[in-house]
Structure formats: structure tokens, C-alpha cells
Amino acid sequence: MPEKIVLRLDRQTATSLADLIYNIGEHQAAGMPITRLSEDDSERLGRVLYDLWRALGRSLPYGDASGQEPRRRI
């Protein structure tokens, strides 16, 4: 069985993540503009990414490798 990564999200963060994933899917499918995130949503989702990258054992694009260019994730 593959290793599982589990992150716990509060409802507001889960909603922000679901909205972002939906908007990206609509952008790719139909060219819909991606709505700019509020500062709160941006910070909230940034924490999710930080936790996810740490759980995956990956270095962060900013903060872990001083002086190196950030890598593109996809």
C-alpha cells in the first residue's frame, strides 16, 4: 500500500483550497480567469503548501536553499 500523507485543515482553509482547485480547473478547461486570492486565503493556502512540502520531505522553493533560484513545481 502506498504511503499516505495526511493534512488536517480547518473548514475555512479547506473551502479556500477547494475554490482554488476549482478555479484552476475552469481556467484550464475554458480559459476562465483565475480570481486573485485575498491576503487571508493566500496566507492560509501558503501554510497548506508549506505543510504539504514538509510532509513530502521536499525542500521549499523559498527559505530552505539560500542563494538558489526557486524551482518550478510543475
N, C-alpha and C positions, 0 to 999 in steps of 0.2 A: 504494500500500500504506500502511495507517495506521502512524503512528509507534508503535514498541514501547517499552515500559518494562520493564526487566529488573532484578529484585532477586535477589540471591543470599542464600539462607537456609541456616543450618546445620540439621541434622536435627531437633534439639530444637525450634527455632523453627518449622520447617515443620509439625511434629506439633502444636504448640500452636495454630497458625493453622488447621490442618485441623479440629482438635477444636472450636475456637470457631465456625468456619463451620457445621459440622455441628449444633452445639448451637443456634445461632441459627435454622437451617432447621427443626429439630424444634420449637423454640419457636413459630415462625410457623405451622407445619403442624398441630401438635397441642397447643399450649399447654404443652409441657414446660417446666419451669423451667430457666432458664439457670444453669448451675453457676458459682459465684463463682470467678474466676481466682485462682491462687496469686500471691503477690507476684512471684515469678520470672517466671511467664507474663505477668503484667501488664506488667512492665518490658520483657520480650522483645518482646511484641507492640506496645508503645508505640514501641519503636525501629523496628519494621517500618513503622508508620504514619508516623513522622517521615520515614523514608527515602522512602516512597511519596509523601507530600505534596511533599517537596522535588523528587523526580523529575518530578512533575506540574507543578511550577512554581507551586504554590499556597502561600499563607501558612498558617501553623499557627494553630489556634484559640487556643493559649496560647503566649506567648513572642515572637511576631512583631509584634503590634499592641498595644502597651502602652496600657492605659486603655480598650480597646474590649471590648465584650461578645464572648465566643466565639460563633462561628456553629455552627448545627446543620448537620451534613454531609448528612443525608438528610431 
